[in-house]
């Protein structure tokens, strides 16, 4: 897929394809993590005013999503980064992450934070975040230490 054909824009989460991708995301989170350790947000929570949600499309085809949650004037959290199986290993995840980092810098955040799983299922995501300068850290915001979660931070 040529880079110029991928468009990443703010999305209102009203499209059926976006909802289906988020439902797939939640299903995978519950399939790989104990219920009390699932921190993925459903559609209603992703529509909160402190969250900006982005969808990546090529034409009308949804290729992924990512959200940014405002924590405070200096910090934001990455939420709900997901690509469907058909878009994996195409560079879409990388482009989504680059987009949200650029967006956070424009908004003058000083750091980006995230929580992801410790299981093998999450290894590709952890590797991607590390390639972009995220480092492992302790819990942040309302998170608690948990053997099924790892926390990462990037200074902007």
N, CA, C and O atoms as a GROMACS GRO file, in nm:
protein
  624
    1UNK      N    1   0.085  -0.118   0.000
    1UNK     CA    2   0.000   0.000   0.000
    1UNK      C    3   0.090   0.124   0.000
    1UNK      O    4   0.172   0.140   0.090
    2UNK      N    5   0.076   0.210  -0.099
    2UNK     CA    6   0.155   0.333  -0.100
    2UNK      C    7   0.120   0.421   0.019
    2UNK      O    8   0.004   0.433   0.057
    3UNK      N    9   0.222   0.482   0.079
    3UNK     CA   10   0.203   0.565   0.198
    3UNK      C   11   0.102   0.675   0.174
    3UNK      O   12   0.023   0.707   0.263
    4UNK      N   13   0.102   0.733   0.054
    4UNK     CA   14   0.011   0.845   0.028
    4UNK      C   15  -0.136   0.803   0.021
    4UNK      O   16  -0.225   0.887   0.031
    5UNK      N   17  -0.162   0.673   0.004
    5UNK     CA   18  -0.301   0.629  -0.003
    5UNK      C   19  -0.365   0.612   0.135
    5UNK      O   20  -0.487   0.597   0.146
    6UNK      N   21  -0.284   0.613   0.240
    6UNK     CA   22  -0.337   0.599   0.376
    6UNK      C   23  -0.371   0.737   0.431
    6UNK      O   24  -0.285   0.826   0.438
    7UNK      N   25  -0.495   0.754   0.470
    7UNK     CA   26  -0.542   0.880   0.529
    7UNK      C   27  -0.580   0.854   0.673
    7UNK      O   28  -0.660   0.765   0.702
    8UNK      N   29  -0.522   0.932   0.765
    8UNK     CA   30  -0.554   0.919   0.907
    8UNK      C   31  -0.626   1.045   0.949
    8UNK      O   32  -0.573   1.155   0.937
    9UNK      N   33  -0.748   1.028   0.999
    9UNK     CA   34  -0.831   1.143   1.036
    9UNK      C   35  -0.906   1.116   1.166
    9UNK      O   36  -0.927   1.001   1.205
   10UNK      N   37  -0.945   1.225   1.232
   10UNK     CA   38  -1.031   1.214   1.350
   10UNK      C   39  -1.161   1.147   1.305
   10UNK      O   40  -1.215   1.178   1.199
   11UNK      N   41  -1.211   1.056   1.388
   11UNK     CA   42  -1.331   0.979   1.354
   11UNK      C   43  -1.430   0.987   1.470
   11UNK      O   44  -1.389   0.993   1.586
   12UNK      N   45  -1.559   0.988   1.439
   12UNK     CA   46  -1.662   0.999   1.543
   12UNK      C   47  -1.711   0.864   1.595
   12UNK      O   48  -1.805   0.859   1.675
   13UNK      N   49  -1.652   0.757   1.551
   13UNK     CA   50  -1.686   0.620   1.596
   13UNK      C   51  -1.829   0.580   1.563
   13UNK      O   52  -1.889   0.501   1.636
   14UNK      N   53  -1.884   0.633   1.456
   14UNK     CA   54  -2.022   0.598   1.420
   14UNK      C   55  -2.028   0.493   1.310
   14UNK      O   56  -2.135   0.436   1.287
   15UNK      N   57  -1.918   0.467   1.243
   15UNK     CA   58  -1.920   0.370   1.133
   15UNK      C   59  -1.919   0.227   1.181
   15UNK      O   60  -1.853   0.193   1.279
   16UNK      N   61  -1.991   0.144   1.111
   16UNK     CA   62  -1.998   0.002   1.147
   16UNK      C   63  -1.863  -0.066   1.141
   16UNK      O   64  -1.835  -0.155   1.222
   17UNK      N   65  -1.779  -0.026   1.046
   17UNK     CA   66  -1.647  -0.090   1.036
   17UNK      C   67  -1.559  -0.055   1.156
   17UNK      O   68  -1.484  -0.139   1.205
   18UNK      N   69  -1.568   0.069   1.203
   18UNK     CA   70  -1.491   0.111   1.321
   18UNK      C   71  -1.540   0.035   1.444
   18UNK      O   72  -1.460  -0.016   1.523
   19UNK      N   73  -1.670   0.029   1.460
   19UNK     CA   74  -1.728  -0.042   1.575
   19UNK      C   75  -1.688  -0.190   1.571
   19UNK      O   76  -1.653  -0.246   1.675
   20UNK      N   77  -1.692  -0.252   1.455
   20UNK     CA   78  -1.654  -0.393   1.442
   20UNK      C   79  -1.506  -0.413   1.478
   20UNK      O   80  -1.472  -0.511   1.544
   21UNK      N   81  -1.418  -0.321   1.434
   21UNK     CA   82  -1.276  -0.333   1.467
   21UNK      C   83  -1.254  -0.319   1.617
   21UNK      O   84  -1.173  -0.392   1.675
   22UNK      N   85  -1.324  -0.226   1.681
   22UNK     CA   86  -1.311  -0.209   1.825
   22UNK      C   87  -1.368  -0.329   1.902
   22UNK      O   88  -1.313  -0.367   2.005
   23UNK      N   89  -1.476  -0.388   1.852
   23UNK     CA   90  -1.530  -0.508   1.915
   23UNK      C   91  -1.432  -0.624   1.903
   23UNK      O   92  -1.416  -0.703   1.996
   24UNK      N   93  -1.366  -0.636   1.786
   24UNK     CA   94  -1.262  -0.738   1.767
   24UNK      C   95  -1.147  -0.715   1.865
   24UNK      O   96  -1.094  -0.808   1.924
   25UNK      N   97  -1.110  -0.588   1.880
   25UNK     CA   98  -1.002  -0.550   1.973
   25UNK      C   99  -1.038  -0.593   2.116
   25UNK      O  100  -0.957  -0.657   2.183
   26UNK      N  101  -1.158  -0.558   2.160
   26UNK     CA  102  -1.200  -0.596   2.295
   26UNK      C  103  -1.205  -0.747   2.312
   26UNK      O  104  -1.164  -0.800   2.415
   27UNK      N  105  -1.255  -0.818   2.212
   27UNK     CA  106  -1.263  -0.964   2.219
   27UNK      C  107  -1.123  -1.025   2.235
   27UNK      O  108  -1.104  -1.117   2.315
   28UNK      N  109  -1.026  -0.974   2.160
   28UNK     CA  110  -0.890  -1.023   2.174
   28UNK      C  111  -0.832  -0.991   2.312
   28UNK      O  112  -0.761  -1.073   2.370
   29UNK      N  113  -0.863  -0.873   2.364
   29UNK     CA  114  -0.811  -0.837   2.495
   29UNK      C  115  -0.866  -0.931   2.602
   29UNK      O  116  -0.792  -0.976   2.690
   30UNK      N  117  -0.995  -0.962   2.595
   30UNK     CA  118  -1.055  -1.053   2.692
   30UNK      C  119  -1.009  -1.197   2.671
   30UNK      O  120  -1.008  -1.277   2.765
   31UNK      N  121  -0.970  -1.232   2.548
   31UNK     CA  122  -0.922  -1.367   2.521
   31UNK      C  123  -0.778  -1.387   2.568
   31UNK      O  124  -0.736  -1.501   2.589
   32UNK      N  125  -0.703  -1.278   2.583
   32UNK     CA  126  -0.561  -1.291   2.618
   32UNK      C  127  -0.527  -1.243   2.758
   32UNK      O  128  -0.416  -1.265   2.805
   33UNK      N  129  -0.621  -1.176   2.824
   33UNK     CA  130  -0.594  -1.119   2.957
   33UNK      C  131  -0.708  -1.151   3.052
   33UNK      O  132  -0.822  -1.163   3.010
   34UNK      N  133  -0.677  -1.164   3.181
   34UNK     CA  134  -0.786  -1.179   3.278
   34UNK      C  135  -0.877  -1.055   3.272
   34UNK      O  136  -0.828  -0.945   3.249
   35UNK      N  137  -1.007  -1.072   3.293
   35UNK     CA  138  -1.100  -0.959   3.280
   35UNK      C  139  -1.061  -0.835   3.360
   35UNK      O  140  -1.078  -0.723   3.313
   36UNK      N  141  -1.008  -0.856   3.481
   36UNK     CA  142  -0.972  -0.740   3.564
   36UNK      C  143  -0.848  -0.667   3.513
   36UNK      O  144  -0.815  -0.560   3.562
   37UNK      N  145  -0.782  -0.725   3.415
   37UNK     CA  146  -0.660  -0.664   3.358
   37UNK      C  147  -0.682  -0.606   3.220
   37UNK      O  148  -0.588  -0.560   3.156
   38UNK      N  149  -0.805  -0.607   3.172
   38UNK     CA  150  -0.836  -0.550   3.041
   38UNK      C  151  -0.865  -0.401   3.060
   38UNK      O  152  -0.959  -0.363   3.128
   39UNK      N  153  -0.780  -0.319   2.997
   39UNK     CA  154  -0.794  -0.174   3.010
   39UNK      C  155  -0.839  -0.109   2.879
   39UNK      O  156  -0.842   0.013   2.869
   40UNK      N  157  -0.872  -0.191   2.779
   40UNK     CA  158  -0.922  -0.137   2.653
   40UNK      C  159  -1.059  -0.073   2.676
   40UNK      O  160  -1.137  -0.118   2.759
   41UNK      N  161  -1.085   0.033   2.601
   41UNK     CA  162  -1.210   0.108   2.616
   41UNK      C  163  -1.310   0.066   2.510
   41UNK      O  164  -1.274   0.035   2.397
   42UNK      N  165  -1.439   0.065   2.550
   42UNK     CA  166  -1.544   0.037   2.452
   42UNK      C  167  -1.577   0.166   2.377
   42UNK      O  168  -1.523   0.273   2.407
   43UNK      N  169  -1.665   0.156   2.278
   43UNK     CA  170  -1.699   0.270   2.192
   43UNK      C  171  -1.749   0.389   2.275
   43UNK      O  172  -1.706   0.502   2.251
   44UNK      N  173  -1.837   0.365   2.370
   44UNK     CA  174  -1.890   0.476   2.451
   44UNK      C  175  -1.779   0.551   2.524
   44UNK      O  176  -1.778   0.674   2.526
   45UNK      N  177  -1.687   0.479   2.583
   45UNK     CA  178  -1.578   0.544   2.657
   45UNK      C  179  -1.480   0.614   2.563
   45UNK      O  180  -1.419   0.714   2.601
   46UNK      N  181  -1.464   0.562   2.442
   46UNK     CA  182  -1.377   0.627   2.345
   46UNK      C  183  -1.438   0.757   2.290
   46UNK      O  184  -1.368   0.837   2.228
   47UNK      N  185  -1.567   0.777   2.313
   47UNK     CA  186  -1.633   0.900   2.268
   47UNK      C  187  -1.630   1.010   2.375
   47UNK      O  188  -1.691   1.115   2.356
   48UNK      N  189  -1.560   0.987   2.485
   48UNK     CA  190  -1.549   1.087   2.592
   48UNK      C  191  -1.477   1.211   2.539
   48UNK      O  192  -1.394   1.202   2.449
   49UNK      N  193  -1.508   1.328   2.596
   49UNK     CA  194  -1.448   1.452   2.547
   49UNK      C  195  -1.296   1.462   2.566
   49UNK      O  196  -1.231   1.543   2.500
   50UNK      N  197  -1.239   1.381   2.654
   50UNK     CA  198  -1.094   1.386   2.675
   50UNK      C  199  -1.017   1.291   2.583
   50UNK      O  200  -0.897   1.271   2.600
   51UNK      N  201  -1.087   1.232   2.486
   51UNK     CA  202  -1.025   1.137   2.393
   51UNK      C  203  -1.042   1.184   2.249
   51UNK      O  204  -1.151   1.224   2.208
   52UNK      N  205  -0.932   1.178   2.174
   52UNK     CA  206  -0.936   1.203   2.030
   52UNK      C  207  -0.911   1.069   1.963
   52UNK      O  208  -0.809   1.004   1.988
   53UNK      N  209  -1.004   1.028   1.878
   53UNK     CA  210  -0.998   0.897   1.814
   53UNK      C  211  -0.968   0.917   1.666
   53UNK      O  212  -1.030   1.000   1.599
   54UNK      N  213  -0.874   0.839   1.614
   54UNK     CA  214  -0.834   0.848   1.474
   54UNK      C  215  -0.859   0.715   1.404
   54UNK      O  216  -0.840   0.608   1.463
   55UNK      N  217  -0.902   0.722   1.280
   55UNK     CA  218  -0.917   0.605   1.195
   55UNK      C  219  -0.826   0.621   1.074
   55UNK      O  220  -0.812   0.730   1.019
   56UNK      N  221  -0.764   0.512   1.032
   56UNK     CA  222  -0.678   0.510   0.914
   56UNK      C  223  -0.752   0.436   0.803
   56UNK      O  224  -0.801   0.324   0.822
   57UNK      N  225  -0.760   0.500   0.688
   57UNK     CA  226  -0.831   0.441   0.576
   57UNK      C  227  -0.751   0.456   0.447
   57UNK      O  228  -0.673   0.550   0.430
   58UNK      N  229  -0.773   0.362   0.359
   58UNK     CA  230  -0.726   0.373   0.222
   58UNK      C  231  -0.853   0.365   0.139
   58UNK      O  232  -0.915   0.260   0.126
   59UNK      N  233  -0.891   0.479   0.083
   59UNK     CA  234  -1.022   0.487   0.020
   59UNK      C  235  -1.127   0.472   0.128
   59UNK      O  236  -1.126   0.547   0.226
   60UNK      N  237  -1.217   0.378   0.112
   60UNK     CA  238  -1.320   0.354   0.215
   60UNK      C  239  -1.285   0.238   0.306
   60UNK      O  240  -1.362   0.204   0.397
   61UNK      N  241  -1.170   0.175   0.284
   61UNK     CA  242  -1.132   0.057   0.362
   61UNK      C  243  -1.062   0.099   0.492
   61UNK      O  244  -0.961   0.169   0.489
   62UNK      N  245  -1.118   0.055   0.605
   62UNK     CA  246  -1.059   0.082   0.736
   62UNK      C  247  -0.938  -0.007   0.755
   62UNK      O  248  -0.946  -0.129   0.742
   63UNK      N  249  -0.823   0.056   0.787
   63UNK     CA  250  -0.699  -0.019   0.806
   63UNK      C  251  -0.646  -0.011   0.948
   63UNK      O  252  -0.547  -0.077   0.980
   64UNK      N  253  -0.711   0.069   1.033
   64UNK     CA  254  -0.665   0.074   1.171
   64UNK      C  255  -0.721   0.192   1.246
   64UNK      O  256  -0.788   0.278   1.191
   65UNK      N  257  -0.690   0.194   1.376
   65UNK     CA  258  -0.734   0.304   1.461
   65UNK      C  259  -0.636   0.324   1.575
   65UNK      O  260  -0.555   0.237   1.606
   66UNK      N  261  -0.645   0.441   1.636
   66UNK     CA  262  -0.565   0.475   1.753
   66UNK      C  263  -0.635   0.591   1.821
   66UNK      O  264  -0.701   0.672   1.756
   67UNK      N  265  -0.622   0.600   1.952
   67UNK     CA  266  -0.683   0.709   2.026
   67UNK      C  267  -0.580   0.772   2.119
   67UNK      O  268  -0.482   0.708   2.159
   68UNK      N  269  -0.604   0.898   2.152
   68UNK     CA  270  -0.518   0.970   2.244
   68UNK      C  271  -0.607   1.027   2.355
   68UNK      O  272  -0.701   1.102   2.329
   69UNK      N  273  -0.576   0.989   2.478
   69UNK     CA  274  -0.651   1.035   2.594
   69UNK      C  275  -0.571   1.143   2.666
   69UNK      O  276  -0.456   1.122   2.703
   70UNK      N  277  -0.634   1.257   2.686
   70UNK     CA  278  -0.573   1.368   2.760
   70UNK      C  279  -0.570   1.330   2.908
   70UNK      O  280  -0.674   1.303   2.968
   71UNK      N  281  -0.450   1.329   2.968
   71UNK     CA  282  -0.438   1.303   3.111
   71UNK      C  283  -0.428   1.435   3.188
   71UNK      O  284  -0.494   1.454   3.290
   72UNK      N  285  -0.342   1.525   3.138
   72UNK     CA  286  -0.327   1.659   3.194
   72UNK      C  287  -0.255   1.743   3.089
   72UNK      O  288  -0.230   1.695   2.979
   73UNK      N  289  -0.221   1.866   3.122
   73UNK     CA  290  -0.161   1.955   3.022
   73UNK      C  291  -0.030   1.902   2.966
   73UNK      O  292   0.009   1.940   2.855
   74UNK      N  293   0.039   1.817   3.040
   74UNK     CA  294   0.171   1.769   2.997
   74UNK      C  295   0.170   1.624   2.948
   74UNK      O  296   0.265   1.582   2.882
   75UNK      N  297   0.064   1.547   2.978
   75UNK     CA  298   0.066   1.404   2.951
   75UNK      C  299  -0.058   1.357   2.878
   75UNK      O  300  -0.169   1.406   2.902
   76UNK      N  301  -0.037   1.260   2.788
   76UNK     CA  302  -0.148   1.196   2.718
   76UNK      C  303  -0.119   1.047   2.712
   76UNK      O  304  -0.004   1.004   2.721
   77UNK      N  305  -0.225   0.969   2.697
   77UNK     CA  306  -0.214   0.823   2.693
   77UNK      C  307  -0.264   0.770   2.560
   77UNK      O  308  -0.369   0.811   2.512
   78UNK      N  309  -0.188   0.679   2.501
   78UNK     CA  310  -0.231   0.610   2.380
   78UNK      C  311  -0.328   0.499   2.419
   78UNK      O  312  -0.300   0.420   2.509
   79UNK      N  313  -0.441   0.493   2.349
   79UNK     CA  314  -0.542   0.391   2.373
   79UNK      C  315  -0.584   0.330   2.239
   79UNK      O  316  -0.572   0.393   2.134
   80UNK      N  317  -0.631   0.208   2.245
   80UNK     CA  318  -0.702   0.142   2.134
   80UNK      C  319  -0.629   0.144   2.001
   80UNK      O  320  -0.690   0.168   1.897
   81UNK      N  321  -0.499   0.119   2.003
   81UNK     CA  322  -0.427   0.106   1.876
   81UNK      C  323  -0.456  -0.033   1.821
   81UNK      O  324  -0.434  -0.134   1.889
   82UNK      N  325  -0.505  -0.038   1.698
   82UNK     CA  326  -0.547  -0.167   1.642
   82UNK      C  327  -0.544  -0.162   1.490
   82UNK      O  328  -0.584  -0.062   1.429
   83UNK      N  329  -0.498  -0.270   1.430
   83UNK     CA  330  -0.514  -0.290   1.286
   83UNK      C  331  -0.581  -0.425   1.266
   83UNK      O  332  -0.555  -0.518   1.342
   84UNK      N  333  -0.667  -0.437   1.166
   84UNK     CA  334  -0.725  -0.569   1.139
   84UNK      C  335  -0.615  -0.662   1.087
   84UNK      O  336  -0.512  -0.615   1.039
   85UNK      N  337  -0.637  -0.791   1.097
   85UNK     CA  338  -0.536  -0.889   1.055
   85UNK      C  339  -0.488  -0.862   0.912
   85UNK      O  340  -0.370  -0.880   0.882
   86UNK      N  341  -0.578  -0.820   0.824
   86UNK     CA  342  -0.542  -0.797   0.684
   86UNK      C  343  -0.447  -0.679   0.665
   86UNK      O  344  -0.383  -0.668   0.561
   87UNK      N  345  -0.436  -0.591   0.765
   87UNK     CA  346  -0.350  -0.474   0.753
   87UNK      C  347  -0.221  -0.487   0.834
   87UNK      O  348  -0.139  -0.394   0.837
   88UNK      N  349  -0.202  -0.598   0.899
   88UNK     CA  350  -0.081  -0.615   0.979
   88UNK      C  351   0.040  -0.636   0.888
   88UNK      O  352   0.031  -0.695   0.781
   89UNK      N  353   0.151  -0.586   0.934
   89UNK     CA  354   0.278  -0.592   0.862
   89UNK      C  355   0.274  -0.514   0.731
   89UNK      O  356   0.348  -0.545   0.638
   90UNK      N  357   0.189  -0.412   0.724
   90UNK     CA  358   0.183  -0.324   0.606
   90UNK      C  359   0.239  -0.186   0.636
   90UNK      O  360   0.247  -0.102   0.546
   91UNK      N  361   0.277  -0.161   0.761
   91UNK     CA  362   0.324  -0.028   0.800
   91UNK      C  363   0.215   0.060   0.856
   91UNK      O  364   0.242   0.174   0.897
   92UNK      N  365   0.092   0.010   0.859
   92UNK     CA  366  -0.019   0.091   0.909
   92UNK      C  367  -0.002   0.124   1.058
   92UNK      O  368  -0.023   0.238   1.098
   93UNK      N  369   0.036   0.026   1.139
   93UNK     CA  370   0.056   0.052   1.282
   93UNK      C  371   0.163   0.157   1.305
   93UNK      O  372   0.148   0.245   1.390
   94UNK      N  373   0.270   0.148   1.229
   94UNK     CA  374   0.379   0.246   1.237
   94UNK      C  375   0.327   0.385   1.203
   94UNK      O  376   0.357   0.483   1.272
   95UNK      N  377   0.250   0.394   1.096
   95UNK     CA  378   0.195   0.524   1.054
   95UNK      C  379   0.097   0.579   1.157
   95UNK      O  380   0.097   0.699   1.184
   96UNK      N  381   0.015   0.493   1.217
   96UNK     CA  382  -0.077   0.538   1.322
   96UNK      C  383   0.001   0.594   1.441
   96UNK      O  384  -0.032   0.700   1.494
   97UNK      N  385   0.106   0.522   1.482
   97UNK     CA  386   0.186   0.566   1.595
   97UNK      C  387   0.256   0.698   1.564
   97UNK      O  388   0.257   0.788   1.647
   98UNK      N  389   0.313   0.710   1.445
   98UNK     CA  390   0.377   0.836   1.405
   98UNK      C  391   0.277   0.951   1.407
   98UNK      O  392   0.309   1.061   1.452
   99UNK      N  393   0.157   0.924   1.359
   99UNK     CA  394   0.054   1.027   1.354
   99UNK      C  395   0.018   1.077   1.494
   99UNK      O  396   0.009   1.197   1.517
  100UNK      N  397  -0.001   0.985   1.586
  100UNK     CA  398  -0.041   1.026   1.721
  100UNK      C  399   0.074   1.094   1.795
  100UNK      O  400   0.051   1.183   1.877
  101UNK      N  401   0.197   1.053   1.768
  101UNK     CA  402   0.312   1.123   1.828
  101UNK      C  403   0.318   1.266   1.775
  101UNK      O  404   0.335   1.360   1.852
  102UNK      N  405   0.304   1.282   1.644
  102UNK     CA  406   0.303   1.417   1.585
  102UNK      C  407   0.189   1.501   1.642
  102UNK      O  408   0.208   1.618   1.674
  103UNK      N  409   0.072   1.442   1.653
  103UNK     CA  410  -0.045   1.512   1.707
  103UNK      C  411  -0.019   1.556   1.851
  103UNK      O  412  -0.052   1.668   1.889
  104UNK      N  413   0.040   1.468   1.930
  104UNK     CA  414   0.071   1.501   2.070
  104UNK      C  415   0.173   1.614   2.079
  104UNK      O  416   0.162   1.700   2.166
  105UNK      N  417   0.272   1.613   1.991
  105UNK     CA  418   0.371   1.721   1.991
  105UNK      C  419   0.306   1.854   1.954
  105UNK      O  420   0.336   1.957   2.016
  106UNK      N  421   0.219   1.854   1.854
  106UNK     CA  422   0.149   1.976   1.815
  106UNK      C  423   0.065   2.029   1.931
  106UNK      O  424   0.051   2.150   1.948
  107UNK      N  425   0.009   1.939   2.010
  107UNK     CA  426  -0.074   1.977   2.125
  107UNK      C  427   0.011   2.012   2.248
  107UNK      O  428  -0.042   2.041   2.356
  108UNK      N  429   0.142   2.009   2.232
  108UNK     CA  430   0.239   2.048   2.336
  108UNK      C  431   0.243   1.955   2.457
  108UNK      O  432   0.279   1.997   2.567
  109UNK      N  433   0.205   1.830   2.437
  109UNK     CA  434   0.224   1.733   2.544
  109UNK      C  435   0.374   1.712   2.561
  109UNK      O  436   0.451   1.721   2.465
  110UNK      N  437   0.416   1.683   2.682
  110UNK     CA  438   0.557   1.658   2.710
  110UNK      C  439   0.590   1.510   2.713
  110UNK      O  440   0.706   1.471   2.701
  111UNK      N  441   0.487   1.427   2.731
  111UNK     CA  442   0.512   1.282   2.733
  111UNK      C  443   0.387   1.206   2.692
  111UNK      O  444   0.274   1.252   2.708
  112UNK      N  445   0.412   1.088   2.637
  112UNK     CA  446   0.307   0.994   2.599
  112UNK      C  447   0.324   0.868   2.682
  112UNK      O  448   0.436   0.823   2.708
  113UNK      N  449   0.212   0.812   2.724
  113UNK     CA  450   0.210   0.695   2.812
  113UNK      C  451   0.121   0.588   2.750
  113UNK      O  452   0.034   0.619   2.669
  114UNK      N  453   0.144   0.463   2.788
  114UNK     CA  454   0.054   0.357   2.744
  114UNK      C  455   0.065   0.237   2.836
  114UNK      O  456   0.164   0.219   2.908
  115UNK      N  457  -0.039   0.158   2.832
  115UNK     CA  458  -0.042   0.029   2.901
  115UNK      C  459  -0.068  -0.075   2.794
  115UNK      O  460  -0.152  -0.056   2.706
  116UNK      N  461   0.006  -0.185   2.802
  116UNK     CA  462  -0.018  -0.297   2.712
  116UNK      C  463   0.007  -0.425   2.789
  116UNK      O  464   0.055  -0.423   2.903
  117UNK      N  465  -0.025  -0.536   2.728
  117UNK     CA  466  -0.012  -0.664   2.797
  117UNK      C  467   0.130  -0.717   2.799
  117UNK      O  468   0.215  -0.675   2.719
  118UNK      N  469   0.155  -0.810   2.890
  118UNK     CA  470   0.287  -0.873   2.901
  118UNK      C  471   0.294  -1.005   2.825
  118UNK      O  472   0.402  -1.061   2.809
  119UNK      N  473   0.180  -1.054   2.778
  119UNK     CA  474   0.176  -1.183   2.710
  119UNK      C  475   0.240  -1.175   2.571
  119UNK      O  476   0.257  -1.066   2.516
  120UNK      N  477   0.275  -1.290   2.514
  120UNK     CA  478   0.338  -1.296   2.382
  120UNK      C  479   0.252  -1.227   2.275
  120UNK      O  480   0.306  -1.169   2.182
  121UNK      N  481   0.121  -1.234   2.288
  121UNK     CA  482   0.030  -1.171   2.193
  121UNK      C  483   0.064  -1.023   2.172
  121UNK      O  484   0.047  -0.971   2.063
  122UNK      N  485   0.114  -0.957   2.278
  122UNK     CA  486   0.141  -0.814   2.274
  122UNK      C  487   0.286  -0.781   2.236
  122UNK      O  488   0.322  -0.664   2.228
  123UNK      N  489   0.370  -0.883   2.214
  123UNK     CA  490   0.512  -0.860   2.184
  123UNK      C  491   0.533  -0.770   2.062
  123UNK      O  492   0.617  -0.680   2.068
  124UNK      N  493   0.460  -0.789   1.951
  124UNK     CA  494   0.482  -0.699   1.837
  124UNK      C  495   0.452  -0.552   1.871
  124UNK      O  496   0.522  -0.462   1.826
  125UNK      N  497   0.350  -0.529   1.950
  125UNK     CA  498   0.318  -0.392   1.990
  125UNK      C  499   0.429  -0.334   2.077
  125UNK      O  500   0.472  -0.220   2.057
  126UNK      N  501   0.476  -0.411   2.174
  126UNK     CA  502   0.584  -0.362   2.261
  126UNK      C  503   0.709  -0.330   2.179
  126UNK      O  504   0.775  -0.229   2.203
  127UNK      N  505   0.740  -0.415   2.082
  127UNK     CA  506   0.857  -0.391   1.997
  127UNK      C  507   0.841  -0.263   1.915
  127UNK      O  508   0.935  -0.186   1.901
  128UNK      N  509   0.723  -0.242   1.861
  128UNK     CA  510   0.697  -0.119   1.785
  128UNK      C  511   0.714   0.004   1.874
  128UNK      O  512   0.781   0.100   1.835
  129UNK      N  513   0.655   0.000   1.992
  129UNK     CA  514   0.668   0.115   2.082
  129UNK      C  515   0.814   0.140   2.117
  129UNK      O  516   0.858   0.255   2.122
  130UNK      N  517   0.890   0.035   2.142
  130UNK     CA  518   1.031   0.053   2.176
  130UNK      C  519   1.109   0.115   2.059
  130UNK      O  520   1.197   0.198   2.080
  131UNK      N  521   1.076   0.074   1.936
  131UNK     CA  522   1.144   0.133   1.820
  131UNK      C  523   1.119   0.283   1.811
  131UNK      O  524   1.200   0.357   1.754
  132UNK      N  525   1.009   0.329   1.866
  132UNK     CA  526   0.975   0.471   1.863
  132UNK      C  527   1.013   0.544   1.992
  132UNK      O  528   0.966   0.654   2.017
  133UNK      N  529   1.097   0.482   2.072
  133UNK     CA  530   1.152   0.550   2.188
  133UNK      C  531   1.074   0.536   2.317
  133UNK      O  532   1.107   0.602   2.416
  134UNK      N  533   0.971   0.454   2.319
  134UNK     CA  534   0.899   0.430   2.444
  134UNK      C  535   0.986   0.340   2.532
  134UNK      O  536   1.051   0.247   2.484
  135UNK      N  537   0.986   0.370   2.660
  135UNK     CA  538   1.063   0.292   2.756
  135UNK      C  539   0.969   0.237   2.863
  135UNK      O  540   0.867   0.298   2.895
  136UNK      N  541   1.005   0.123   2.916
  136UNK     CA  542   0.924   0.063   3.021
  136UNK      C  543   0.932   0.149   3.146
  136UNK      O  544   1.037   0.206   3.177
  137UNK      N  545   0.822   0.158   3.217
  137UNK     CA  546   0.814   0.241   3.337
  137UNK      C  547   0.712   0.176   3.432
  137UNK      O  548   0.660   0.068   3.403
  138UNK      N  549   0.686   0.241   3.542
  138UNK     CA  550   0.588   0.192   3.637
  138UNK      C  551   0.447   0.239   3.599
  138UNK      O  552   0.430   0.313   3.502
  139UNK      N  553   0.348   0.196   3.676
  139UNK     CA  554   0.210   0.238   3.652
  139UNK      C  555   0.198   0.391   3.657
  139UNK      O  556   0.274   0.459   3.725
  140UNK      N  557   0.102   0.442   3.584
  140UNK     CA  558   0.074   0.586   3.579
  140UNK      C  559  -0.076   0.607   3.591
  140UNK      O  560  -0.154   0.512   3.585
  141UNK      N  561  -0.116   0.731   3.607
  141UNK     CA  562  -0.258   0.766   3.620
  141UNK      C  563  -0.323   0.676   3.726
  141UNK      O  564  -0.272   0.667   3.838
  142UNK      N  565  -0.433   0.609   3.692
  142UNK     CA  566  -0.504   0.526   3.789
  142UNK      C  567  -0.465   0.378   3.783
  142UNK      O  568  -0.525   0.296   3.852
  143UNK      N  569  -0.366   0.344   3.702
  143UNK     CA  570  -0.325   0.204   3.690
  143UNK      C  571  -0.254   0.156   3.816
  143UNK      O  572  -0.195   0.235   3.890
  144UNK      N  573  -0.263   0.027   3.839
  144UNK     CA  574  -0.194  -0.038   3.951
  144UNK      C  575  -0.096  -0.140   3.893
  144UNK      O  576  -0.117  -0.192   3.784
  145UNK      N  577   0.010  -0.168   3.966
  145UNK     CA  578   0.105  -0.271   3.924
  145UNK      C  579   0.028  -0.403   3.907
  145UNK      O  580  -0.058  -0.437   3.987
  146UNK      N  581   0.062  -0.475   3.801
  146UNK     CA  582  -0.012  -0.595   3.765
  146UNK      C  583   0.080  -0.680   3.676
  146UNK      O  584   0.136  -0.628   3.580
  147UNK      N  585   0.096  -0.809   3.705
  147UNK     CA  586   0.187  -0.891   3.624
  147UNK      C  587   0.141  -0.909   3.479
  147UNK      O  588   0.219  -0.953   3.395
  148UNK      N  589   0.015  -0.875   3.448
  148UNK     CA  590  -0.036  -0.888   3.312
  148UNK      C  591  -0.026  -0.758   3.231
  148UNK      O  592  -0.060  -0.755   3.113
  149UNK      N  593   0.021  -0.653   3.296
  149UNK     CA  594   0.033  -0.523   3.229
  149UNK      C  595   0.177  -0.475   3.233
  149UNK      O  596   0.249  -0.495   3.330
  150UNK      N  597   0.217  -0.410   3.125
  150UNK     CA  598   0.342  -0.335   3.129
  150UNK      C  599   0.308  -0.192   3.087
  150UNK      O  600   0.213  -0.168   3.013
  151UNK      N  601   0.386  -0.102   3.135
  151UNK     CA  602   0.362   0.040   3.114
  151UNK      C  603   0.483   0.098   3.043
  151UNK      O  604   0.597   0.061   3.070
  152UNK      N  605   0.455   0.191   2.952
  152UNK     CA  606   0.563   0.251   2.873
  152UNK      C  607   0.540   0.401   2.864
  152UNK      O  608   0.426   0.449   2.870
  153UNK      N  609   0.650   0.475   2.848
  153UNK     CA  610   0.643   0.621   2.840
  153UNK      C  611   0.745   0.670   2.738
  153UNK      O  612   0.852   0.611   2.722
  154UNK      N  613   0.711   0.778   2.672
  154UNK     CA  614   0.802   0.844   2.578
  154UNK      C  615   0.800   0.992   2.607
  154UNK      O  616   0.693   1.054   2.610
  155UNK      N  617   0.918   1.050   2.628
  155UNK     CA  618   0.929   1.194   2.643
  155UNK      C  619   0.929   1.257   2.506
  155UNK      O  620   0.999   1.211   2.415
  156UNK      N  621   0.851   1.362   2.490
  156UNK     CA  622   0.842   1.430   2.359
  156UNK      C  623   0.934   1.551   2.357
  156UNK      O  624   0.941   1.621   2.256
   0.00000   0.00000   0.00000
